[in-house]
């Protein structure tokens, strides 16, 4: 009877109270909503150390914590960040056989002062058998022009010698320098713990080899011959009012330490190739940082957008200390400082009250919530657990037509691809790779996977980049052409219908990461399309960390579906140069091409815009025709925000404020995120001009 009374009277009352409590909690949560932004990120960051991270989740979080010396403006122009200004120039050193030849060359160049302005030459100085030419603009063209006017036999022979040793390279170089004649090693540079480079007379090779034989062993390789040393210089003048999140002052020492840390093999930084051409980094005073390059490197300024590290915390500490004390609890200079990391759940950062660009930011914090897949992320957005969502292509039209949302759409600098492991014999024939490009129906992928919100890719650059080559046409979907190319490559149908060559079946495994429905669909469509040609494709999905660590970074795969989110620069040395094919490096498919290597090297040394466009176009065509990737498509980027959830109050540059809705810029909708505010907290914002 008591049980019956409970169900008749007690349970309805309990249910009513439960609903009431839920309503009260909901109302309370709404009224007490924190002045924080909530963002969903796919996966959990591997580390918050910006020079070691290689995943998008880590990059997104670290971007709010750290600053670089430079950054992009909303129009994608390079502007100062921790550096308030900078300058570029170059010293070219000509080395002659003797002082008399150097003096004669100096007089000859002095007699051509009418040409100096066109050459951007503004000073010349003799030092023994060397002439130092100072140019106000970096580059090779003027230096080559001047050298061509001088007697060729007056210049000393020069070459780069690469020395590989069994012992510590830096210590070996110091001992070698003492053993050889003074001045014989004109330039020295430690490449790694086991190799260094010197610039000297190539005849010195024999003496170095003899010394190595008696001092631990090693090998010497003659590399590039040189006519001169062209050494650009960037001088950064740093902000004077910047402090790290722990209160310590930011100085030029931090910039120099970050460079040394990137170059240290123990750090295993994927950004090391961006700094390989630096000859020396100096700190003339606390607020001046001077970087000299071994040769012209036109992407130099973009490389210094990398986030800087605090030397006062990390210098002298082993990597094990970094892992335990910094990589999960970092200290930066950014608008937000680290607050909390709850594994498998979220990272929260909080407003930095001592930010050098004060009074921003307006928000008290940002919560980055980890999401296992796009479906979970979408549900989190629709239940307002996160404030923004990168909409999947098939959902875009629904959000565009829904007045509850603001939608931001823009072209991307990213592309999706299938990477062939060129270390596998199956994919080493370019005929086979071109056949696969004709065999996969990429236009249907754009139509049905992207719902038309994208276009077929034609290589490593994307259409909105100013150096993109629009004349390259994509490989057409043409199964018959694919069959003809496979036949030409020697692949014939076997007894089970699968193509065979020399007893090997055309069968491989295509892998991608679990939780990404688009990549899974690409793998499935590729599997179905190639099956029609007699190619067996097995599809395997892996959790992201396993996919990256055990397969991609180690090069342990046949083929994989992945994508690149690129910056705005033309330097893709790390992804495509043959020197970048080792484990943990970014040329994971093992692509090697002498022509591509030459273009990748040359474009880094060119500052002329038109020449960069020509070289980038040639590079794009070369790699697209080689098909180390099956370049699939360039998607549009669509982000969705709950209607008027945020506005922007940002400086107008004249001491006042600009108040506007969240707006799209060339750099994306999030460019002004440090100045976002929730309208319900508008009363906290200043209405008066900036102090």
Secondary structure as GFF3:
##gff-version 3
##sequence-region A 1 691
A	DSSP	alpha_helix	2	5	.	.	.	ID=ss1
A	DSSP	pi_helix	6	10	.	.	.	ID=ss2
A	DSSP	alpha_helix	11	31	.	.	.	ID=ss3
A	DSSP	beta_strand	36	42	.	.	.	ID=ss4
A	DSSP	alpha_helix	56	62	.	.	.	ID=ss5
A	DSSP	beta_strand	70	72	.	.	.	ID=ss6
A	DSSP	beta_strand	78	80	.	.	.	ID=ss7
A	DSSP	beta_strand	83	95	.	.	.	ID=ss8
A	DSSP	alpha_helix	99	110	.	.	.	ID=ss9
A	DSSP	three_ten_helix	113	115	.	.	.	ID=ss10
A	DSSP	alpha_helix	116	119	.	.	.	ID=ss11
A	DSSP	beta_strand	121	127	.	.	.	ID=ss12
A	DSSP	beta_strand	130	135	.	.	.	ID=ss13
A	DSSP	alpha_helix	141	148	.	.	.	ID=ss14
A	DSSP	three_ten_helix	152	154	.	.	.	ID=ss15
A	DSSP	beta_strand	158	165	.	.	.	ID=ss16
A	DSSP	alpha_helix	169	179	.	.	.	ID=ss17
A	DSSP	beta_strand	187	192	.	.	.	ID=ss18
A	DSSP	beta_strand	195	200	.	.	.	ID=ss19
A	DSSP	three_ten_helix	202	204	.	.	.	ID=ss20
A	DSSP	alpha_helix	205	214	.	.	.	ID=ss21
A	DSSP	beta_strand	218	226	.	.	.	ID=ss22
A	DSSP	beta_strand	229	238	.	.	.	ID=ss23
A	DSSP	alpha_helix	252	263	.	.	.	ID=ss24
A	DSSP	three_ten_helix	265	267	.	.	.	ID=ss25
A	DSSP	three_ten_helix	272	275	.	.	.	ID=ss26
A	DSSP	beta_strand	278	285	.	.	.	ID=ss27
A	DSSP	beta_strand	288	293	.	.	.	ID=ss28
A	DSSP	alpha_helix	300	303	.	.	.	ID=ss29
A	DSSP	alpha_helix	311	314	.	.	.	ID=ss30
A	DSSP	alpha_helix	319	325	.	.	.	ID=ss31
A	DSSP	beta_strand	336	342	.	.	.	ID=ss32
A	DSSP	beta_strand	346	351	.	.	.	ID=ss33
A	DSSP	beta_strand	365	371	.	.	.	ID=ss34
A	DSSP	alpha_helix	374	382	.	.	.	ID=ss35
A	DSSP	beta_strand	388	390	.	.	.	ID=ss36
A	DSSP	three_ten_helix	393	395	.	.	.	ID=ss37
A	DSSP	alpha_helix	396	400	.	.	.	ID=ss38
A	DSSP	beta_strand	405	411	.	.	.	ID=ss39
A	DSSP	beta_strand	414	420	.	.	.	ID=ss40
A	DSSP	three_ten_helix	425	427	.	.	.	ID=ss41
A	DSSP	alpha_helix	430	439	.	.	.	ID=ss42
A	DSSP	alpha_helix	442	448	.	.	.	ID=ss43
A	DSSP	beta_strand	454	456	.	.	.	ID=ss44
A	DSSP	alpha_helix	479	488	.	.	.	ID=ss45
A	DSSP	beta_strand	492	493	.	.	.	ID=ss46
A	DSSP	beta_strand	499	501	.	.	.	ID=ss47
A	DSSP	beta_strand	504	505	.	.	.	ID=ss48
A	DSSP	beta_strand	507	513	.	.	.	ID=ss49
A	DSSP	alpha_helix	517	531	.	.	.	ID=ss50
A	DSSP	beta_strand	536	542	.	.	.	ID=ss51
A	DSSP	alpha_helix	544	546	.	.	.	ID=ss52
A	DSSP	pi_helix	547	552	.	.	.	ID=ss53
A	DSSP	beta_strand	559	565	.	.	.	ID=ss54
A	DSSP	alpha_helix	573	576	.	.	.	ID=ss55
A	DSSP	three_ten_helix	578	580	.	.	.	ID=ss56
A	DSSP	alpha_helix	594	604	.	.	.	ID=ss57
A	DSSP	alpha_helix	609	626	.	.	.	ID=ss58
A	DSSP	beta_strand	629	642	.	.	.	ID=ss59
A	DSSP	beta_strand	647	651	.	.	.	ID=ss60
A	DSSP	beta_strand	657	661	.	.	.	ID=ss61
A	DSSP	three_ten_helix	673	675	.	.	.	ID=ss62
A	DSSP	beta_strand	676	677	.	.	.	ID=ss63
A	DSSP	three_ten_helix	679	684	.	.	.	ID=ss64
###
